[in-house]
C-alpha cells in the first residue's frame, strides 16, 4: 500500500523515499485523526538511509507493514505525551 500525498502526481525530478511502517505508536491531533508511526527506510544503502528509522505522523488509515512514499524525510515528528 503506497500513499501519495494530496493525491497528486509526484514530479519526476522530485526525490521520494519509501518507508515501511514498523510500529503504530498511537493517535494524535485535536480529533485523533492523525496516527503516529515508526517507519524504517527501505531504499538501498547508497544514500546512507537504509535501515534508519524515524517517527512520522500519518493522516488516513495505516497499519503495520504498510509502505509510505515520503516526499520529505529529514524531519521527525515530536513524540506523543
C-alpha positions in Angstrom: 0.0 0.0 0.0 1.6 3.3 -1.1 0.3 6.7 0.0 0.8 9.7 -2.3 0.4 13.0 -0.5 -2.5 15.2 -1.6 -3.5 12.7 -4.4 -1.3 14.5 -6.9 1.4 13.1 -9.1 4.9 13.4 -7.9 7.1 15.3 -10.4 9.9 13.1 -11.9 12.6 15.5 -10.7 11.4 15.4 -7.1 13.0 12.7 -4.9 10.9 10.4 -2.8 11.8 7.7 -0.2 9.9 4.5 0.6 9.5 3.6 4.3 7.8 0.6 5.9 5.6 1.0 9.0 7.2 -1.0 11.8 5.0 0.1 14.7 1.8 2.1 15.2 2.5 4.3 18.3 -0.9 6.0 18.8 -3.4 8.6 17.7 -2.7 12.4 17.9 -4.2 15.6 16.7 -7.2 17.5 18.1 -9.7 14.9 16.9 -7.4 11.9 16.8 -7.4 11.8 13.0 -3.6 11.6 12.8 -1.7 8.4 13.6 1.9 8.4 14.8 4.0 5.6 13.4 7.7 4.4 13.5 8.9 3.8 9.9 12.1 2.3 8.6 13.6 3.4 5.3 13.6 0.7 2.6 15.8 2.4 -0.1 19.2 1.0 -1.0 22.1 1.9 1.3 23.8 4.0 -1.3 22.4 7.2 0.2 23.1 6.1 3.8 19.4 6.0 4.8 18.9 2.2 4.6 17.8 0.7 7.9 17.3 4.1 9.6 14.0 4.5 11.4 12.1 7.7 12.4 8.7 8.7 13.8 6.2 10.2 11.4 2.6 11.5 11.6 0.3 9.9 9.0 -3.2 11.1 8.1 -5.6 8.4 7.0 -5.7 4.7 7.6 -2.4 3.0 8.3 -1.3 -0.3 9.9 1.9 -2.2 10.5 3.6 -3.4 7.3 2.2 -0.6 5.1 4.7 1.2 2.7 4.7 5.0 2.8 6.0 7.2 0.0 7.7 10.2 1.8 8.3 13.4 -0.1 10.1 14.9 3.0 12.2 12.5 5.1 14.6 14.6 7.2 12.2 15.9 9.8 11.0 13.6 12.7 7.6 14.1 14.4 7.5 15.0 18.1 6.6 12.1 20.4 3.2 11.7 21.9 2.8 12.6 25.6 
